[in-house]
């Protein structure tokens, strides 16, 4: 499901057409779903031609993936900005920074709930579910990396738990009203702050000798 490379340079008119096609695709996908959507519907809504669509995209799956890439880029910008602001305010605790990034990701999903539902509904191109999980795992790995010291191995269990939690969390919050969605997002990210790599727990857990009372 790798995205087809597009020409690096496009004219202003070509860029406008591409944007119009993506907006139309998002509208059609939200209305009838990816599986039932047709290229003819997209070009009709965009006021474009079938030829112009195939000039920019290989088909409706390519449109869907382009929409996801743009959504994911906005999500990355949101989380990066949230972490930058926290660090500027003096926050350095890795657990707290991961919590801030996760919370920003969920808030972005809520803000764009109609778009987010396109990607978490299970109605996408063949193989997209795997790509979605893979990309979210990559995003989680970058945040879990806040815990790691130089050359320290990845705690795969922590990575799986956090990425799996985020996948389920996004799928839940986008189907709730604003108040409930924001409450749930805060509760979930609050629980994530209680997680830490196993090697850190081992470092901070006293040895049995240290906790056993001296009989003398």
DAZISUL-V258591 format. One record per residue. N is the residue number from 1. OMEGA is omega in radians with two decimals (none if undefined). NEAR is the number of other ideal C-beta (glycine too) atoms within 12 Angstrom. D_LAST is the distance of its C-alpha to the last C-alpha in Angstrom with 2 decimals. Layout:
{{N;OMEGA;NEAR;D_LAST} {N;OMEGA;NEAR;D_LAST}}
//
This chain:
{{1;3.09;22;68.05} {2;-3.09;15;68.21} {3;3.13;23;70.33} {4;3.12;17;73.74} {5;3.12;10;74.15} {6;3.11;18;76.70} {7;-3.08;12;78.91} {8;-3.09;5;77.15} {9;3.05;8;80.16} {10;3.13;16;81.91} {11;3.11;12;84.61} {12;3.12;10;84.06} {13;3.13;14;86.18} {14;3.11;18;84.22} {15;3.13;16;80.92} {16;3.11;18;82.33} {17;3.13;26;83.49} {18;3.12;30;80.12} {19;3.13;22;78.37} {20;3.13;26;80.92} {21;3.11;39;80.37} {22;3.10;34;76.59} {23;3.13;24;76.97} {24;3.13;33;79.44} {25;3.13;41;77.23} {26;3.14;33;74.30} {27;-3.12;23;76.63} {28;3.14;31;78.01} {29;3.13;38;74.64} {30;-3.06;27;73.25} {31;-3.03;19;76.35} {32;-3.09;19;76.92} {33;-3.11;19;73.89} {34;-3.03;32;73.79} {35;-3.08;19;75.09} {36;-3.10;13;78.17} {37;3.09;31;78.94} {38;3.12;23;81.88} {39;-3.12;30;82.90} {40;3.10;16;86.15} {41;-3.12;26;84.32} {42;-3.10;38;82.30} {43;3.10;29;85.37} {44;3.12;20;87.27} {45;-3.11;26;84.64} {46;-3.06;29;84.37} {47;-3.10;15;88.14} {48;3.11;31;87.93} {49;3.09;18;89.41} {50;3.13;20;87.90} {51;-3.14;13;88.75} {52;3.11;23;86.76} {53;-3.11;33;83.70} {54;3.01;21;83.90} {55;-3.07;21;84.43} {56;-3.04;35;80.96} {57;3.13;32;79.10} {58;-3.13;21;79.37} {59;-3.05;23;79.30} {60;3.09;34;77.34} {61;3.11;27;74.10} {62;3.05;30;74.33} {63;-3.13;43;74.91} {64;-3.12;41;71.83} {65;3.09;34;69.67} {66;3.07;33;71.11} {67;3.13;41;70.19} {68;3.14;36;66.63} {69;3.13;25;66.34} {70;3.09;25;67.54} {71;-3.12;34;65.12} {72;3.10;30;62.19} {73;3.11;17;63.23} {74;3.11;23;63.24} {75;3.11;33;59.79} {76;3.12;24;58.46} {77;3.12;18;60.05} {78;-3.09;28;58.46} {79;3.11;35;54.93} {80;3.13;23;55.34} {81;3.14;20;56.69} {82;3.14;30;53.85} {83;3.11;31;51.23} {84;-3.13;17;53.25} {85;3.13;17;53.46} {86;3.12;25;49.74} {87;3.11;19;48.97} {88;3.11;12;51.58} {89;3.07;14;49.80} {90;3.14;10;46.58} {91;3.12;20;44.87} {92;-3.13;14;42.93} {93;-3.07;18;40.29} {94;3.12;28;41.29} {95;-3.14;28;40.39} {96;-3.14;27;42.52} {97;3.09;32;45.35} {98;3.10;43;45.49} {99;-3.13;37;45.61} {100;3.12;35;48.46} {101;-3.14;41;50.39} {102;-3.13;44;50.03} {103;3.11;34;51.10} {104;3.12;33;54.10} {105;-3.13;46;55.11} {106;3.11;43;55.07} {107;3.08;32;56.97} {108;3.10;33;59.57} {109;3.11;41;59.95} {110;-3.13;34;60.52} {111;3.13;22;62.98} {112;-3.00;28;64.93} {113;-3.13;29;64.32} {114;3.10;21;67.86} {115;-3.11;30;67.53} {116;-3.13;34;63.95} {117;3.12;29;65.07} {118;-3.00;39;67.50} {119;-3.10;38;64.69} {120;-3.12;31;62.17} {121;-3.08;24;64.68} {122;-3.14;18;64.91} {123;-3.12;21;68.63} {124;3.13;28;68.99} {125;3.09;30;70.45} {126;3.12;15;69.30} {127;-3.07;16;66.02} {128;3.13;29;65.19} {129;3.11;21;62.12} {130;3.14;15;60.55} {131;3.13;24;61.54} {132;3.13;33;60.11} {133;-3.11;26;56.72} {134;-3.13;20;56.81} {135;3.13;30;57.68} {136;3.08;37;55.03} {137;3.09;26;52.43} {138;3.12;20;53.62} {139;3.14;32;53.37} {140;-3.13;36;49.86} {141;3.13;25;48.82} {142;-3.14;26;49.92} {143;3.07;38;47.75} {144;3.13;37;44.70} {145;3.07;25;45.16} {146;-3.13;32;43.96} {147;-2.91;33;40.44} {148;2.97;22;40.90} {149;3.13;15;40.19} {150;3.09;6;42.76} {151;3.12;6;43.31} {152;-3.12;18;40.74} {153;3.09;17;41.98} {154;3.00;24;43.21} {155;-3.03;26;40.91} {156;3.14;17;43.65} {157;3.12;18;41.87} {158;3.14;34;41.59} {159;-3.13;30;45.22} {160;-3.12;20;46.47} {161;-3.10;24;44.67} {162;-3.12;41;45.92} {163;3.09;33;49.46} {164;3.11;22;49.77} {165;-3.14;35;48.62} {166;3.13;44;51.17} {167;3.12;31;53.93} {168;-3.11;21;53.41} {169;3.13;35;52.90} {170;-3.13;43;56.21} {171;3.14;28;58.04} {172;-2.98;25;56.79} {173;-3.07;38;57.25} {174;3.11;33;60.85} {175;3.13;21;62.00} {176;3.08;23;60.66} {177;-3.00;13;62.21} {178;-3.08;16;61.09} {179;-3.11;12;58.70} {180;-3.13;16;56.94} {181;-3.14;27;56.97} {182;3.10;22;55.34} {183;-3.12;18;52.71} {184;3.12;29;51.87} {185;3.13;34;51.82} {186;-3.14;24;49.31} {187;-3.10;23;47.10} {188;-3.13;34;47.17} {189;3.05;35;46.44} {190;3.11;22;43.67} {191;-3.13;21;41.98} {192;3.14;35;42.48} {193;3.13;23;40.33} {194;3.12;18;37.32} {195;3.04;32;37.89} {196;3.13;28;36.46} {197;-3.10;28;36.50} {198;-3.13;20;33.89} {199;3.10;18;32.88} {200;3.10;20;32.11} {201;3.13;16;29.86} {202;3.14;12;28.02} {203;-3.04;14;27.71} {204;3.14;12;26.26} {205;-3.13;13;24.01} {206;3.09;11;20.34} {207;3.12;10;19.11} {208;-3.14;8;16.90} {209;-3.09;8;14.19} {210;-3.06;10;14.61} {211;-3.13;9;14.45} {212;3.14;9;11.60} {213;3.09;8;8.62} {214;-3.07;7;5.37} {215;3.14;4;3.78} {216;none;3;0.00}}
//
